[in-house]
Amino acid sequence: MSFQIQDLSVSYGKTAIIRALDDHWPKGQLTALIGCNGAGKSTLLRALAGLSPMQGRLFFSGRPLSPEDQRRQVAYMPQDTSAQSSLTVLEVVLLGRLGNLGLRLPSGMADAAMTALDTFGLTQLHDRQLDEISGGQRQLVFLTQALFRRPKVLLLDEPTAALDLRHQLLVLERLRQIASQNGTVIGLAMHDLNMAAQYADRFIGLSGGEKIASGAATDVLTSDNLRRMYGIEARVTRDTADNVQVLPLRAV
């Protein structure tokens, strides 16, 4: 069972950004989107979230995914989380379940949101306004909001970009745990290939809006593919835990 992408294309005017892409993202796994700037990673995530016009078909567990299904079952976190807001951290997280909110909070929802904030050590910030916290903390708040929605498909654009090394590890460990426990499909754009190789179950490599390769790290993170995707020469080895390691050598 998986999230299936069939013949997906995205164009802005006459410019094709994604071209006839097919892939499948298994439940309970992390799929890392990789490729250089402009490869189409963000555009693909936005299209899958229903935020950009697209051609093609999406399926979840073998059933077509309608626009309404996208709104209910797919959560998306953009790379840019710098939006200014006077909402408190707790209020931002609660908006993850906007459809369940009314004039009064349902019983236990605030406590559930506080528990979600504790996942990344944010409970002490719950009454702080979003404008008053750091960029890294803001990124963690929006990630918590996305997780609080309890989506079936979670799409994340560079979710660790603004984080220190400890929080990068914490986030990726937590995402892998959530995927495994809940059967969530998680797709995330990443630039750190070695971090991705440590945590992602599979990869999809993009270049110029086309899929270069998809599958396990050993199938995608090859010298030839890295040359095609990034225009670099790289040495690909294994570490002591048998994870693929990429050592960039020079630009081609």
N, C-alpha and C positions, 0 to 999 in steps of 0.2 A: 504494500500500500504506500502511496506517495503523492506528492504534489507534482503534477505533470504540466509541462510547458510544451505547447504544440504550435510550431510554425509562427512564433511570435515575432512581430516586426513593429518598430516604432520609427516614425518620421516626423521631423519638424519642418514643415513646408515641403520643399522638394529634397531635403537632405535626409537620407536614411541613417538612423543612429543605431538601430538594432535590426539585423537582417535574418529573417527566417530561422529563428533559434528554437531548437528542440532540446529538452533536458528533463530529468526527473530528480526530485529531491526527496529522499526517503524520510518517513516519519521517524522521529527519535534520533535524528542525526543533524550535525552541523555541516552545511555546505558553504564553503568559502568561495566568494567571487574574487578573482584576482585579474590583474591586468594594469597597464600603465594609465596615467591620467588621460581621460577622454576615450577609454576603451568601451564605455557603455555600462559600467557597473551601476552607477546611480540611476541612470535612465531605466535600466532593467528592473531595479528594485521598485522604482516609482510606478512603473507600468504594472508590475505584479500586485502592487497595493491598490491599484485602481485610480492612481493620481495622475497618470499620463495616458492620453489616447493611444490605443494599440490595436493591431490586427493579430489574429490568432486565437487560440483557445487554451483555457486553463481547466485542469481537472484536479479534484481532490478525492482520493479513495475511489477513483474510477468514475466519479460523477462530475458533470460540467459545473464549473464555478461561475455563478452569475454575479453581476455587479453587486447585488444585495448580499450575496454570500461573502464577497470580498470585504464589504463594510463590516460584516459581523464576525468573520472568522480570521481576518488578516490584520495584524498590527504592524505598523511601520515606524521606525525612528530615523529621521534624517541625520545627515552628518552635521549640519549646522543647527545647534541647539542654543543659539545665542539670543533668541527672541526675548525682548524685554517684557516683564509682566510684574504686576503688584500682587499676584496670587501667592499664597504661601506654598511651601513645598508639599504639605499634606493635601492642599486643594488641587495642585497639579496632578498628583498621583490619583486622587479620587476621580478626576476627569477621565481616567482610563476606563471607567465604567459609567460613562455619561448616560447611557441608555437606561441605567437603573436608578438614576438620581431623580429626586423630586424636590418638593418643598422641604422635606425632612430626609435625612440620611436613613437608609434602611438599617435596621438593627445590626450591629456588629461590623458594619462596613468600615467605619473609621478605625476600629481596632485592627481589621484586616489590612488596611492601608498602612498602619503603623508597623505591623509585622512585615509587610513588604519592604518598607523603608529600612528595617533592621537588616535585611539581606545584605545591604552594602554599607551598613554602619551609618545610616542617615537619620536615625530617629531623633537625634539631638537638634537637627535642623528643621523639624517638622513645622515649626511656627515662624520660620524665617521666610521673608519674601524671596521670590526667585531672583530678583535683581540684586540681592544682598550676598549671594553665594558665588563661589568661583566657577570658572568654566568647566572644570572637571567634575565638580559636585553637581552642576546643572546637567551635565551629560548623564550622570548616574541617576538623577531624578527622572529624566525622561525615559531612561531605560526601565526604571522601576514602574513608571506609568504604563509602558508597553507591556511589561510582564503582568501587571495588575489586571489587564484586560482578559487574561487567560486565553490568548488566541490559539488557534490551531496551526497557524502559519505566522512566524515572526520574522520580519525583514529588518535588518539593521545595516545602516550605512556608516562604516567606520566607527563602530561603537566604542572603541578603545582609544581613539585618536587624541583625546584631550586628557588622558589618564596617566598617572605615574605607573611605574612598572608593577608595583604591588597590586594596584587596582586593576590593571590589565589582566593579570593572572587571576584575580578574584572573579572578575566578570566572566572570563572565558571558562573557568571551572564551573561557575554557577550556571552558565548557559548550557554547557554539556550535561550537567546534572538535570536541568529542567527538561531538556530534550529527551533524555533517557527515561526519566520518571513519568512524564506526561505524554510522551509520544509526539511532542511538538516538532513541526518542521521548522528549522531555523536556517535562514540564508543571510550571510553577512559579508559585506565587502571589506577586504583587508589589504593593507599594503605590506605588513610585516610577514614575509613568507615563512620564516622560521617559527614564529609564534603560531601562524595558521597551521603549519605542518604538525605542531605539537597537539593542537586541540581539534582541528577540523577532521571530520570523517571522510569528506570528499571535497573535490575542487571542481570549479568550472573556470576555465581560463578564457578571457576575452581579448580580442584585438580588433580595433576598428569596427566594433559592433557585431563581430562574428565569433562564434565559438571555435576556439583553437583545439581544446581538449577538455574532457571531463572524466572524473573518476577519482581513484585514490591518489594520494600524494605522489606515489612512485610512478604513476602513469602521467601525471600532469606536470610535476616539477622536474622536468628533464632539461638538459642543456639546450637541446634543439627548441623545445617549447619556450623556454625563457628567452632565447634569442628572438623568436618570432613575436612574443608578447611585449618584451621590454627593450629589445635592441641591445642586449648585453651578452657578454661572455661570462659564464658562471661555472663554478665547480660544485657538483651535487654529490654529497656524501651521506653517511648515516651516523647518528650519535650513539652513545652507549645504550640508549633506550630504543634504538632502531628507528628513531624518527628521522625523516629526511632533513638534511641541513643544506642550505643554499649559501655559497660564498661568492658574491659578485666579484668579478675580476676586472672588467673594463667595459666601457661602452663600445658598441660596434660602430 
